[in-house]
Amino acid sequence: MVKENKYIDYLIIFLKVLLLSIALLYLFTYVFIVYNRIHYPYELEWMEGGSVDHVRRILSGDRLYVSPSLSFTPFIYTPLYFYISALVSLIFDIGFFPLRFVSLLSSLGCFIIIFLFVKRETGNMLCGVLSSCLLAATFRISGAWFDIARVDSLFLLFLLSGIYIIRFGHSMGTAITAGILMFLSFFTKQTALLISLPLMVYFFYENRRTSIIFIGTFISLVVISTLVFNWLHEGWYNYYIFDLPKQHSINKSKILTFWIVDIIKPLSIAFLMSFFTILFQFTKSKNNDFIFYLMLSIGMIGASWLSILHSGGYNNVLFPAYSAISI
């Protein structure tokens, strides 16, 4: 009997090492791919050149949000990624590399945040590594997007950092910090607005007093930044950030294919585990965990679903959904 238990222990250790090795292979593969293409002198994706043009305008002292023309038409994103990339471009010169470098560091930061989040939640380092590597494994199915000159990785880094503080912070200071981080996420990509709403519900349920601080900080920064940038850009900021995105038509074929093709087919096991995790939290006497993960799922997966329904939506909008499932 003792010998049989010993063999079982060895088998469990072997399976854990095997699972860890396979998981880390995805992370190392991602780093290898980035190493081999970060200096590629041409576009990896058709809007990378436009991102470089945004940085060039900032460094030239020109406004970003202006009337559309043949020479320049701004993207429909909030500007923080371009300003941060402009600062990095002061060190490395204007080109694709500084913008990709920002995205690379942001993506690695996302992996670290998910590792820390799950490790703290479970008390298990292996679970943290597997969760962060699962996000790395979605590199191809989310558009091979983590490291390119686009806003998404930086947006996700601020978003996950804010969610981490919302989950584990309990003071007035952490509420302010969470509000600032969620604003920075919005100021990188507007999708953060959709995700923030369910998280506000959780925060209000968890602690009404600190939730008011969080909500007030977030909304105040969004409103003030919108008023200031709209004034600086003579109304064009509001047009590109809010008015133009609303004009996208809805791709009805994605209503079901999102769930089947983008979620269940590639991540069936992880998605089922996520579903039963939330279901298990519901059975516990303390409902805080259930409310958090329910609101997190509604915000992150719901935002990805609504985003991909818009015409022109690509797999990069799956970042939030895949991050939530990884957690």
C-alpha positions in Angstrom: 0.0 0.0 0.0 2.8 2.4 0.9 4.6 1.5 -2.3 1.5 2.1 -4.4 1.0 5.6 -2.8 4.6 6.3 -3.6 4.1 5.5 -7.2 1.0 7.7 -7.3 3.0 10.6 -5.8 5.7 10.1 -8.5 3.0 10.0 -11.2 1.4 13.2 -9.9 4.8 15.0 -9.8 5.6 13.7 -13.4 2.2 15.0 -14.7 2.7 18.4 -13.0 6.2 18.8 -14.5 4.9 17.7 -17.9 2.0 20.2 -17.7 4.3 23.0 -16.5 6.8 22.2 -19.4 4.0 22.4 -22.0 2.7 25.6 -20.6 6.1 27.3 -20.5 6.7 26.2 -24.0 4.0 28.6 -25.2 5.5 31.5 -23.2 9.0 30.7 -24.6 7.7 30.4 -28.1 6.1 33.8 -27.8 9.4 35.4 -26.6 11.2 33.6 -29.5 8.7 35.0 -32.0 9.0 38.5 -30.7 12.8 38.3 -30.7 12.8 37.4 -34.3 10.4 40.0 -35.5 10.5 43.1 -33.3 13.1 44.7 -35.6 11.3 43.8 -38.8 11.4 47.0 -40.8 8.0 46.7 -42.4 4.4 46.5 -41.2 3.5 43.3 -39.3 -0.2 44.4 -39.5 -1.7 47.0 -41.8 -2.3 49.7 -39.2 1.2 49.7 -37.7 2.3 52.4 -40.1 -0.6 54.6 -39.0 0.5 54.1 -35.4 4.0 55.3 -36.3 2.4 58.3 -38.0 0.5 59.2 -34.8 3.8 59.2 -32.9 5.5 61.3 -35.6 2.7 63.9 -35.3 3.1 64.1 -31.5 6.9 64.6 -31.7 6.3 67.2 -34.4 4.0 69.1 -32.1 0.9 68.5 -34.3 -2.5 67.7 -32.9 -3.8 64.1 -33.2 -7.5 64.6 -33.7 -8.0 66.8 -36.7 -10.3 66.8 -39.7 -9.7 63.8 -42.0 -7.5 64.3 -45.0 -5.4 62.4 -47.5 -2.3 63.2 -45.5 -3.5 62.1 -42.1 -6.7 60.6 -40.5 -6.5 59.6 -36.8 -7.5 56.3 -35.5 -10.6 55.9 -33.3 -8.6 55.3 -30.2 -7.8 57.3 -27.1 -4.2 58.7 -27.2 -2.2 57.3 -24.3 -0.4 54.5 -26.2 0.8 57.0 -28.8 2.1 59.5 -26.2 3.9 56.7 -24.3 5.3 55.4 -27.5 6.4 58.9 -28.4 8.4 59.1 -25.2 10.1 55.8 -26.0 10.8 57.0 -29.5 12.8 59.8 -28.1 15.3 57.1 -27.0 15.1 54.7 -29.9 14.2 57.1 -32.8 10.9 57.0 -34.7 10.0 53.7 -36.2 8.2 50.4 -35.5 10.6 49.2 -32.8 9.7 51.7 -30.0 5.9 51.0 -30.4 6.4 47.3 -30.5 8.7 47.5 -27.5 5.9 49.2 -25.5 3.6 46.4 -26.6 6.1 43.7 -25.7 6.7 45.1 -22.2 2.9 45.5 -21.7 2.2 41.9 -22.8 4.9 40.6 -20.4 3.4 42.8 -17.7 0.0 41.2 -18.4 1.5 37.7 -17.9 3.0 38.8 -14.6 -0.3 40.4 -13.3 -2.2 37.2 -14.1 0.5 35.1 -12.4 0.4 37.3 -9.3 -3.4 37.4 -9.3 -4.0 33.7 -9.5 -1.1 32.9 -7.1 -2.6 35.2 -4.5 -6.1 33.9 -5.1 -5.2 30.2 -4.9 -2.0 30.2 -2.8 -0.5 28.0 -5.5 2.4 29.1 -7.7 1.8 26.4 -10.3 -1.7 27.6 -10.9 -0.4 31.2 -11.4 2.2 30.0 -13.9 -0.4 27.9 -15.8 -2.8 30.8 -15.9 -0.3 33.3 -17.3 1.0 30.8 -19.8 -2.6 30.1 -20.9 -2.9 33.7 -21.9 0.4 33.4 -23.8 -1.0 30.4 -25.6 -3.8 32.6 -27.0 -1.2 34.6 -29.0 -2.1 33.2 -32.4 -5.9 32.9 -31.9 -6.1 36.5 -30.6 -4.5 37.7 -33.9 -0.7 37.4 -33.1 -1.2 40.8 -31.6 0.6 41.0 -28.3 3.8 42.6 -29.6 2.7 44.7 -32.5 2.4 48.5 -32.7 -1.2 48.7 -31.6 -2.9 49.9 -28.4 -4.3 46.6 -27.1 -1.5 45.2 -24.9 -1.0 48.5 -23.0 -4.8 48.8 -22.6 -4.9 45.2 -21.2 -2.0 45.9 -18.8 -3.7 48.9 -17.2 -7.0 47.0 -17.2 -5.6 43.9 -15.4 -3.7 46.1 -13.0 -6.9 47.9 -12.1 -8.8 44.6 -11.7 -6.0 43.3 -9.4 -6.3 46.3 -7.1 -10.1 46.1 -7.2 -10.0 42.5 -6.1 -7.3 42.7 -3.3 -7.3 46.4 -2.3 -9.5 47.5 0.6 -8.4 51.1 1.5 -9.3 54.5 0.2 -5.8 54.7 -1.4 -6.2 51.5 -3.3 -9.7 52.7 -4.5 -8.1 55.8 -5.9 -5.3 53.8 -7.5 -7.9 51.4 -9.1 -9.8 54.3 -10.5 -6.6 55.8 -12.0 -5.6 52.5 -13.5 -9.0 52.0 -15.0 -8.9 55.5 -16.4 -5.5 54.8 -18.0 -6.9 51.7 -19.6 -9.8 53.8 -21.0 -7.3 56.5 -22.1 -5.6 53.8 -24.1 -8.7 52.1 -25.5 -12.4 53.0 -24.9 -13.4 49.3 -24.4 -12.4 49.9 -20.7 -15.7 51.8 -20.3 -17.8 48.7 -21.0 -15.7 46.6 -18.7 -15.7 49.1 -15.8 -19.5 49.0 -15.4 -19.9 45.5 -14.0 -16.7 46.0 -11.9 -18.4 49.0 -10.4 -21.3 46.8 -9.4 -18.9 44.4 -7.6 -17.1 47.2 -5.9 -20.3 48.7 -4.7 -21.5 45.3 -3.4 -18.1 44.7 -1.7 -17.6 48.1 0.0 -20.0 51.0 -0.7 -17.8 53.7 0.9 -14.6 52.9 -1.1 -16.6 52.1 -4.2 -17.7 55.8 -4.3 -14.1 56.8 -4.3 -13.2 54.4 -7.1 -16.2 55.4 -9.2 -15.7 59.1 -8.6 -12.0 58.9 -9.5 -12.6 57.0 -12.7 -15.6 59.0 -13.9 -14.0 62.3 -13.0 -10.8 61.6 -14.9 -12.8 60.3 -17.9 -15.0 63.4 -18.0 -12.1 65.9 -17.4 -9.9 64.3 -20.0 -12.7 64.3 -22.5 -13.5 67.9 -22.0 -9.9 69.0 -22.2 -9.0 67.0 -25.2 -12.2 67.9 -27.0 -11.4 71.6 -26.4 -7.8 71.2 -27.5 -8.9 69.5 -30.7 -11.9 71.7 -31.5 -14.5 68.9 -31.1 -12.7 66.3 -33.2 -11.7 64.2 -30.2 -15.3 63.5 -29.3 -16.0 62.7 -33.0 -13.3 60.1 -33.3 -13.5 58.6 -29.8 -17.3 58.4 -29.4 -19.3 59.4 -32.5 -17.4 57.5 -35.2 -17.3 54.1 -33.4 -21.0 54.1 -32.9 -21.5 54.2 -36.7 -20.1 50.7 -37.1 -22.7 48.2 -38.4 -23.4 45.0 -36.5 -22.1 41.7 -37.9 -25.0 39.4 -36.9 -23.1 36.2 -38.0 -20.8 36.8 -35.0 -23.6 36.6 -32.4 -23.2 32.8 -32.1 -19.9 32.2 -33.8 -18.1 34.2 -31.1 -19.1 31.6 -28.6 -18.5 28.6 -30.8 -15.5 29.5 -32.9 -13.7 32.0 -30.6 -14.4 30.7 -27.1 -15.6 27.1 -26.9 -13.6 25.6 -29.8 -10.1 26.8 -28.9 -10.6 27.0 -25.1 -13.3 24.5 -24.3 -11.6 23.0 -21.2 -10.6 26.4 -19.8 -14.0 27.8 -20.5 -15.8 24.9 -18.8 -13.4 25.2 -15.8 -14.2 28.9 -15.6 -18.0 28.2 -15.7 -17.8 25.6 -12.9 -15.5 27.9 -10.9 -18.2 30.6 -10.9 -20.9 28.0 -10.2 -18.8 26.7 -7.2 -18.4 30.2 -5.9 -22.2 30.5 -6.0 -22.6 27.6 -3.6 -20.4 29.1 -1.0 -21.9 31.0 2.0 -19.9 34.1 1.2 -21.1 35.5 -2.1 -18.3 38.1 -2.6 -16.2 35.7 -4.7 -19.2 34.8 -6.8 -20.1 38.4 -7.5 -16.6 39.3 -8.4 -16.0 36.5 -10.9 -19.5 36.9 -12.3 -19.0 40.6 -12.9 -15.5 40.1 -14.2 -16.8 37.6 -16.7 -19.7 39.8 -17.8 -17.4 42.7 -18.2 -14.4 41.0 -20.0 -16.2 38.4 -22.1 -19.1 40.7 -22.8 -16.9 43.5 -24.0 -15.1 41.1 -26.3 -18.4 39.8 -27.6 -19.8 43.3 -28.3 -16.6 44.4 -29.9 -16.3 41.6 -32.3 -20.0 42.1 -33.4 -18.9 45.5 -34.9 -18.0 45.3 -38.5 -14.2 45.3 -38.9 -13.7 43.7 -35.5 -10.7 41.4 -35.5 -9.4 38.8 -33.0 -7.5 41.3 -31.0 -10.8 42.3 -29.3 -10.7 38.8 -27.7 -7.9 40.0 -25.3 -10.3 40.7 -22.4 -12.2 37.4 -22.8 -9.1 35.3 -22.9 -7.6 37.1 -19.9 -10.7 36.5 -17.8 -10.8 32.8 -18.8 -7.1 32.5 -18.0 -7.7 33.9 -14.5 
